[in-house]
Amino acid sequence: MSSSEHKLDILVDSFVNKLKRRQITGSYQVAHETCQFLMRVTSSSRWQSPEEFIALIRSIGQRIVKAQPREFAAGNVLRRVLALVRDEISDRSASASADNAPVNTAMFRLLVPPPDKQEQENNAQQGQNTRKIERKDDLRSIVIQGIRDLIDEIASVHENIAQMTVEMIHDNEVLLTPTPGSETVLNFLLKASLKRKFTVLITENYPNDIKLCHKAAKKLAEANIETVIIPDSTIYAVMSRVGKVLIGARAVFANGGCVTASGVATACECAKEYRTPVFAVAGLYKFSPNYPFDRDTLIEVGNSGKVLPYKDSDLVGKCEVTNPVLDYVPPEFIDIYITNIGGFSPNFIYRIVLDNYRTDDVDFS
Protein backbone atom coordinates (compact mmCIF):
# COMPACT_ATOMS: atom_id res chain seq x y z
CA MET A 1 0.00 0.00 0.00
CA SER A 2 1.41 3.39 -1.01
CA SER A 3 1.66 6.34 1.35
CA SER A 4 -1.18 8.19 -0.41
CA GLU A 5 -3.53 5.19 -0.05
CA HIS A 6 -2.54 4.85 3.61
CA LYS A 7 -3.34 8.54 4.24
CA LEU A 8 -6.68 8.15 2.48
CA ASP A 9 -7.59 5.13 4.65
CA ILE A 10 -6.73 7.09 7.79
CA LEU A 11 -8.89 9.99 6.56
CA VAL A 12 -11.88 7.75 5.84
CA ASP A 13 -11.52 5.81 9.12
CA SER A 14 -11.42 9.04 11.09
CA PHE A 15 -14.64 10.33 9.52
CA VAL A 16 -16.42 6.97 9.89
CA ASN A 17 -15.46 6.78 13.59
CA LYS A 18 -16.83 10.28 14.18
CA LEU A 19 -20.16 9.19 12.75
CA LYS A 20 -20.22 5.97 14.80
CA ARG A 21 -19.40 7.79 18.05
CA ARG A 22 -22.03 10.49 17.38
CA GLN A 23 -19.39 13.21 17.40
CA ILE A 24 -21.19 14.54 14.32
CA THR A 25 -24.99 14.68 14.61
CA GLY A 26 -27.80 16.57 12.96
CA SER A 27 -28.44 16.90 9.22
CA TYR A 28 -26.83 20.33 8.90
CA GLN A 29 -23.61 19.42 10.69
CA VAL A 30 -23.34 16.03 8.99
CA ALA A 31 -23.83 17.55 5.53
CA HIS A 32 -21.25 20.28 6.16
CA GLU A 33 -18.66 17.89 7.59
CA THR A 34 -19.21 15.46 4.71
CA CYS A 35 -18.51 18.24 2.21
CA GLN A 36 -15.27 19.12 4.00
CA PHE A 37 -14.32 15.43 4.09
CA LEU A 38 -14.97 15.00 0.34
CA MET A 39 -12.89 18.09 -0.37
CA ARG A 40 -9.91 16.48 1.34
CA VAL A 41 -10.53 13.13 -0.37
CA THR A 42 -10.70 14.73 -3.82
CA SER A 43 -7.49 16.69 -3.24
CA SER A 44 -5.41 13.85 -1.78
CA SER A 45 -6.63 10.75 -3.65
CA ARG A 46 -4.98 9.38 -6.78
CA TRP A 47 -7.06 8.29 -9.76
CA GLN A 48 -6.53 8.27 -13.50
CA SER A 49 -10.08 8.50 -14.87
CA PRO A 50 -13.54 9.70 -13.83
CA GLU A 51 -14.65 6.07 -13.56
CA GLU A 52 -11.95 5.38 -10.96
CA PHE A 53 -13.03 8.45 -8.99
CA ILE A 54 -16.68 7.33 -9.07
CA ALA A 55 -15.67 3.85 -7.85
CA LEU A 56 -13.64 5.45 -5.04
CA ILE A 57 -16.52 7.65 -3.85
CA ARG A 58 -18.98 4.74 -4.03
CA SER A 59 -16.70 2.53 -1.91
CA ILE A 60 -16.36 5.35 0.64
CA GLY A 61 -20.12 5.87 0.55
CA GLN A 62 -20.70 2.22 1.44
CA ARG A 63 -18.65 2.60 4.61
CA ILE A 64 -20.24 5.90 5.62
CA VAL A 65 -23.83 4.73 5.11
CA LYS A 66 -23.10 1.48 6.96
CA ALA A 67 -21.51 3.42 9.85
CA GLN A 68 -24.60 5.59 10.41
CA PRO A 69 -27.53 4.56 8.19
CA ARG A 70 -29.96 7.09 9.71
CA GLU A 71 -27.80 10.14 8.99
CA PHE A 72 -29.21 10.50 5.49
CA ALA A 73 -27.49 13.84 4.79
CA ALA A 74 -24.07 12.16 4.42
CA GLY A 75 -25.31 9.84 1.67
CA ASN A 76 -27.15 12.72 -0.02
CA VAL A 77 -23.98 14.82 -0.27
CA LEU A 78 -22.02 11.87 -1.68
CA ARG A 79 -24.70 11.29 -4.31
CA ARG A 80 -24.76 14.99 -5.25
CA VAL A 81 -21.00 14.86 -5.91
CA LEU A 82 -21.35 11.66 -7.95
CA ALA A 83 -24.10 13.30 -10.01
CA LEU A 84 -21.75 16.22 -10.66
CA VAL A 85 -19.05 13.86 -11.98
CA ARG A 86 -21.50 11.93 -14.15
CA ASP A 87 -22.82 15.17 -15.65
CA GLU A 88 -19.28 16.21 -16.50
CA ILE A 89 -18.62 12.84 -18.18
CA SER A 90 -21.77 13.13 -20.29
CA ASP A 91 -20.90 16.72 -21.27
CA ARG A 92 -17.42 15.67 -22.38
CA SER A 93 -18.80 12.73 -24.34
CA ALA A 94 -21.20 15.04 -26.15
CA SER A 95 -18.45 17.55 -26.97
CA ALA A 96 -16.08 14.77 -28.11
CA SER A 97 -18.68 13.33 -30.48
CA ALA A 98 -19.24 16.80 -31.90
CA ASP A 99 -15.50 17.33 -32.42
CA ASN A 100 -15.15 13.97 -34.18
CA ALA A 101 -17.88 14.73 -36.70
CA PRO A 102 -16.62 14.18 -40.28
CA VAL A 103 -15.62 17.30 -42.19
CA ASN A 104 -15.32 17.37 -45.97
CA THR A 105 -11.69 18.47 -46.57
CA ALA A 106 -10.97 16.41 -49.70
CA MET A 107 -10.08 19.45 -51.86
CA PHE A 108 -7.52 20.74 -49.33
CA ARG A 109 -5.81 17.35 -48.94
CA LEU A 110 -4.82 17.36 -52.64
CA LEU A 111 -1.95 19.77 -51.88
CA VAL A 112 -0.81 18.18 -48.57
CA PRO A 113 1.55 15.17 -48.61
CA PRO A 114 0.30 12.21 -46.54
CA PRO A 115 1.99 11.95 -43.08
CA ASP A 116 4.22 9.05 -42.13
CA LYS A 117 2.26 6.24 -40.41
CA GLN A 118 4.65 5.90 -37.45
CA GLU A 119 4.74 9.65 -36.94
CA GLN A 120 0.97 9.78 -37.06
CA GLU A 121 0.67 7.08 -34.36
CA ASN A 122 3.22 8.85 -32.11
CA ASN A 123 1.44 12.17 -32.41
CA ALA A 124 -1.89 10.55 -31.66
CA GLN A 125 -0.46 8.80 -28.57
CA GLN A 126 1.15 12.00 -27.26
CA GLY A 127 -2.03 13.95 -27.84
CA GLN A 128 -4.07 11.30 -26.07
CA ASN A 129 -1.76 11.27 -23.02
CA THR A 130 -1.76 15.06 -22.83
CA ARG A 131 -5.55 15.23 -23.04
CA LYS A 132 -5.90 12.53 -20.36
CA ILE A 133 -3.71 14.49 -17.89
CA GLU A 134 -5.49 17.75 -18.66
CA ARG A 135 -8.93 16.16 -18.28
CA LYS A 136 -7.99 14.58 -14.93
CA ASP A 137 -6.73 17.90 -13.54
CA ASP A 138 -9.76 19.71 -14.96
CA LEU A 139 -12.14 17.18 -13.40
CA ARG A 140 -10.44 17.48 -10.01
CA SER A 141 -10.82 21.25 -10.04
CA ILE A 142 -14.42 20.98 -11.27
CA VAL A 143 -15.32 18.56 -8.44
CA ILE A 144 -13.65 20.77 -5.82
CA GLN A 145 -15.51 23.82 -7.13
CA GLY A 146 -18.77 21.82 -7.12
CA ILE A 147 -18.22 20.84 -3.47
CA ARG A 148 -17.54 24.50 -2.60
CA ASP A 149 -20.80 25.48 -4.28
CA LEU A 150 -22.56 22.77 -2.27
CA ILE A 151 -21.05 24.13 0.96
CA ASP A 152 -22.30 27.62 0.06
CA GLU A 153 -25.75 26.20 -0.69
CA ILE A 154 -25.92 24.43 2.69
CA ALA A 155 -24.69 27.53 4.53
CA SER A 156 -27.34 29.77 2.93
CA VAL A 157 -30.28 27.36 3.40
CA HIS A 158 -31.79 29.22 6.37
CA GLU A 159 -31.50 32.58 4.64
CA ASN A 160 -33.14 31.38 1.40
CA ILE A 161 -35.97 29.61 3.22
CA ALA A 162 -36.62 32.67 5.37
CA GLN A 163 -37.39 34.72 2.25
CA MET A 164 -40.71 32.87 1.92
CA THR A 165 -41.98 33.78 5.39
CA VAL A 166 -44.12 36.72 4.24
CA GLU A 167 -46.03 34.54 1.77
CA MET A 168 -46.62 31.68 4.23
CA ILE A 169 -47.48 33.40 7.53
CA HIS A 170 -50.24 35.95 8.19
CA ASP A 171 -50.79 38.48 10.97
CA ASN A 172 -52.35 37.35 14.27
CA GLU A 173 -52.04 33.70 13.30
CA VAL A 174 -51.51 30.81 15.73
CA LEU A 175 -48.69 28.47 14.66
CA LEU A 176 -47.83 25.07 16.10
CA THR A 177 -44.40 23.45 15.83
CA PRO A 178 -43.85 19.94 17.21
CA THR A 179 -40.12 20.06 16.30
CA PRO A 180 -38.50 22.47 18.79
CA GLY A 181 -35.04 21.10 17.96
CA SER A 182 -35.17 22.21 14.31
CA GLU A 183 -32.89 25.19 13.67
CA THR A 184 -34.50 25.69 10.26
CA VAL A 185 -37.97 26.13 11.77
CA LEU A 186 -36.59 28.41 14.49
CA ASN A 187 -34.87 30.68 11.95
CA PHE A 188 -38.02 30.65 9.82
CA LEU A 189 -40.10 31.93 12.74
CA LEU A 190 -37.52 34.52 13.81
CA LYS A 191 -37.37 35.91 10.27
CA ALA A 192 -41.17 35.99 10.02
CA SER A 193 -41.43 37.98 13.25
CA LEU A 194 -39.76 40.95 11.55
CA LYS A 195 -42.86 41.54 9.37
CA ARG A 196 -45.64 39.54 11.03
CA LYS A 197 -47.12 39.29 14.51
CA PHE A 198 -48.21 35.79 15.54
CA THR A 199 -48.36 33.26 18.38
CA VAL A 200 -46.30 30.07 18.49
CA LEU A 201 -47.27 26.88 20.32
CA ILE A 202 -44.34 24.55 20.98
CA THR A 203 -44.81 20.96 22.08
CA GLU A 204 -42.52 19.49 24.72
CA ASN A 205 -41.68 16.36 22.71
CA TYR A 206 -41.31 14.39 25.92
CA PRO A 207 -38.90 12.91 26.85
CA ASN A 208 -36.18 13.65 24.27
CA ASP A 209 -36.53 17.35 23.40
CA ILE A 210 -37.67 19.04 26.61
CA LYS A 211 -34.46 21.06 26.98
CA LEU A 212 -34.50 22.01 23.30
CA CYS A 213 -38.14 23.05 23.68
CA HIS A 214 -37.38 25.50 26.50
CA LYS A 215 -34.30 26.78 24.68
CA ALA A 216 -36.31 27.48 21.51
CA ALA A 217 -39.12 29.12 23.50
CA LYS A 218 -36.61 31.42 25.16
CA LYS A 219 -35.17 32.51 21.80
CA LEU A 220 -38.63 33.20 20.40
CA ALA A 221 -39.68 35.13 23.52
CA GLU A 222 -36.53 37.25 23.30
CA ALA A 223 -37.61 38.19 19.76
CA ASN A 224 -40.96 39.46 21.17
CA ILE A 225 -42.90 36.48 19.80
CA GLU A 226 -45.76 35.28 21.97
CA THR A 227 -44.74 31.70 22.80
CA VAL A 228 -46.58 28.98 24.71
CA ILE A 229 -45.19 25.55 25.65
CA ILE A 230 -47.85 22.85 25.63
CA PRO A 231 -47.76 19.14 26.56
CA ASP A 232 -47.89 16.62 23.74
CA SER A 233 -51.23 15.30 24.98
CA THR A 234 -52.99 18.65 24.31
CA ILE A 235 -52.23 18.82 20.57
CA TYR A 236 -55.67 17.58 19.54
CA ALA A 237 -57.39 19.98 21.95
CA VAL A 238 -55.66 23.12 20.62
CA MET A 239 -55.61 22.14 16.93
CA SER A 240 -58.94 23.90 16.24
CA ARG A 241 -57.23 27.23 17.09
CA VAL A 242 -54.10 26.56 15.05
CA GLY A 243 -53.72 28.18 11.63
CA LYS A 244 -50.67 26.24 10.42
CA VAL A 245 -48.36 23.48 11.61
CA LEU A 246 -44.63 23.94 10.95
CA ILE A 247 -42.38 20.89 11.15
CA GLY A 248 -38.70 20.36 10.52
CA ALA A 249 -37.52 17.31 8.56
CA ARG A 250 -34.40 15.26 9.10
CA ALA A 251 -34.70 13.60 5.69
CA VAL A 252 -37.19 13.86 2.82
CA PHE A 253 -37.71 10.81 0.59
CA ALA A 254 -38.59 10.58 -3.08
CA ASN A 255 -42.21 9.59 -2.34
CA GLY A 256 -42.81 12.85 -0.42
CA GLY A 257 -42.63 11.37 3.09
CA CYS A 258 -40.10 12.51 5.67
CA VAL A 259 -38.30 11.40 8.82
CA THR A 260 -38.52 13.84 11.70
CA ALA A 261 -38.68 13.97 15.51
CA SER A 262 -40.78 11.46 17.43
CA GLY A 263 -44.39 12.49 17.93
CA VAL A 264 -44.66 14.67 14.83
CA ALA A 265 -46.74 12.09 12.95
CA THR A 266 -49.41 12.35 15.66
CA ALA A 267 -49.50 16.14 15.34
CA CYS A 268 -49.78 15.88 11.55
CA GLU A 269 -52.62 13.38 11.84
CA CYS A 270 -54.48 15.74 14.17
CA ALA A 271 -53.91 18.58 11.70
CA LYS A 272 -55.38 16.47 8.89
CA GLU A 273 -58.46 15.78 11.02
CA TYR A 274 -59.02 19.54 11.44
CA ARG A 275 -57.99 20.40 7.83
CA THR A 276 -55.06 22.45 9.18
CA PRO A 277 -52.24 22.88 6.62
CA VAL A 278 -48.89 21.30 7.48
CA PHE A 279 -45.71 22.96 6.18
CA ALA A 280 -42.46 20.98 6.28
CA VAL A 281 -39.31 23.12 6.24
CA ALA A 282 -36.19 21.44 4.81
CA GLY A 283 -33.09 22.30 2.83
CA LEU A 284 -32.35 20.64 -0.51
CA TYR A 285 -29.47 18.64 1.02
CA LYS A 286 -32.02 16.69 3.08
CA PHE A 287 -33.78 15.34 -0.01
CA SER A 288 -32.91 11.67 -0.48
CA PRO A 289 -33.46 9.53 -3.62
CA ASN A 290 -34.32 6.52 -1.45
CA TYR A 291 -37.83 5.19 -0.91
CA PRO A 292 -39.04 4.24 2.61
CA PHE A 293 -39.98 0.65 1.76
CA ASP A 294 -39.19 -0.62 5.26
CA ARG A 295 -40.36 2.11 7.62
CA ASP A 296 -39.34 0.25 10.75
CA THR A 297 -35.65 0.61 9.82
CA LEU A 298 -36.06 4.40 9.74
CA ILE A 299 -37.14 4.64 13.37
CA GLU A 300 -34.27 5.06 15.81
CA VAL A 301 -34.81 3.96 19.42
CA GLY A 302 -33.18 5.99 22.19
CA ASN A 303 -32.58 5.66 25.90
CA SER A 304 -35.63 4.08 27.57
CA GLY A 305 -34.35 5.38 30.92
CA LYS A 306 -35.84 8.76 30.00
CA VAL A 307 -39.31 7.20 29.91
CA LEU A 308 -38.97 4.89 32.90
CA PRO A 309 -36.46 6.17 35.50
CA TYR A 310 -33.97 3.72 36.96
CA LYS A 311 -35.49 4.21 40.41
CA ASP A 312 -38.52 2.29 39.10
CA SER A 313 -36.38 -0.72 38.23
CA ASP A 314 -38.98 -3.05 39.78
CA LEU A 315 -41.19 -2.43 36.73
CA VAL A 316 -38.51 -3.25 34.17
CA GLY A 317 -39.14 -6.99 34.30
CA LYS A 318 -42.90 -6.52 34.06
CA CYS A 319 -43.21 -4.26 31.01
CA GLU A 320 -41.48 -3.37 27.78
CA VAL A 321 -40.36 0.27 27.45
CA THR A 322 -39.28 1.86 24.16
CA ASN A 323 -38.31 5.44 23.43
CA PRO A 324 -38.40 6.21 19.68
CA VAL A 325 -36.27 9.20 18.70
CA LEU A 326 -37.45 9.51 15.09
CA ASP A 327 -40.82 9.32 13.38
CA TYR A 328 -41.94 8.81 9.79
CA VAL A 329 -44.58 11.16 8.37
CA PRO A 330 -46.41 9.90 5.23
CA PRO A 331 -46.75 12.34 2.30
CA GLU A 332 -50.55 12.55 2.64
CA PHE A 333 -50.09 14.36 5.99
CA ILE A 334 -47.96 17.16 4.49
CA ASP A 335 -49.29 19.99 2.31
CA ILE A 336 -46.18 21.89 1.24
CA TYR A 337 -42.41 21.48 1.51
CA ILE A 338 -40.69 24.84 1.99
CA THR A 339 -37.13 24.56 0.62
CA ASN A 340 -34.29 26.91 -0.26
CA ILE A 341 -35.39 26.75 -3.93
CA GLY A 342 -39.11 27.30 -3.35
CA GLY A 343 -42.25 25.58 -2.10
CA PHE A 344 -43.32 22.22 -3.53
CA SER A 345 -46.09 19.70 -3.12
CA PRO A 346 -45.09 16.24 -1.82
CA ASN A 347 -46.15 14.83 -5.21
CA PHE A 348 -43.42 16.89 -6.90
CA ILE A 349 -40.53 15.78 -4.69
CA TYR A 350 -39.56 12.95 -7.05
CA ARG A 351 -38.92 15.52 -9.80
CA ILE A 352 -36.50 17.48 -7.60
CA VAL A 353 -34.74 14.24 -6.71
CA LEU A 354 -34.32 13.31 -10.39
CA ASP A 355 -32.82 16.74 -11.11
CA ASN A 356 -30.15 16.42 -8.39
CA TYR A 357 -29.31 12.70 -8.27
CA ARG A 358 -28.61 9.86 -10.69
CA THR A 359 -30.37 6.50 -10.47
CA ASP A 360 -27.00 4.70 -10.73
CA ASP A 361 -25.97 6.07 -7.31
CA VAL A 362 -29.12 5.43 -5.28
CA ASP A 363 -27.62 2.22 -3.90
CA PHE A 364 -23.88 2.23 -3.07
CA SER A 365 -23.64 -1.57 -2.86
Number of C-alpha atoms within 10 A of each C-alpha: 5 6 8 12 13 10 14 17 13 12 15 17 15 12 18 20 15 14 20 15 11 11 10 20 15 14 21 21 14 20 26 20 18 23 24 14 15 20 18 14 20 20 12 14 13 14 15 12 13 18 12 12 20 18 14 16 18 20 13 19 23 15 17 23 18 11 17 18 17 19 21 24 27 26 28 26 27 24 26 19 22 23 20 18 21 18 13 16 15 11 11 13 12 11 11 11 9 10 10 8 8 7 7 8 8 8 8 8 10 9 8 8 7 9 8 8 9 9 10 11 11 11 12 12 12 11 11 12 12 11 12 14 13 12 16 16 12 12 19 19 14 15 20 20 13 18 23 15 13 19 18 12 16 20 13 13 19 22 14 17 23 21 15 18 20 15 8 12 20 16 13 11 16 20 20 28 24 29 27 26 22 24 14 23 24 21 16 21 23 21 20 23 20 13 13 17 16 19 18 23 22 23 26 23 24 16 16 19 19 16 15 16 22 18 14 22 22 14 14 21 15 12 14 14 21 15 21 15 16 17 12 17 13 11 21 15 9 13 22 14 13 19 18 22 23 22 27 27 26 25 23 32 22 22 19 25 22 27 24 25 26 24 21 24 22 18 25 25 19 19 24 17 13 14 13 19 18 23 22 23 23 25 27 21 26 25 27 27 25 16 14 19 8 8 11 10 10 17 18 14 12 14 14 15 15 14 14 15 11 12 8 9 11 9 13 12 7 8 8 8 14 14 18 17 18 20 22 23 24 18 19 13 22 25 18 19 24 23 22 22 11 13 17 16 14 23 15 15 21 16 10 15 20 12 9 18 23 17 12 11 19 15 13 17 9
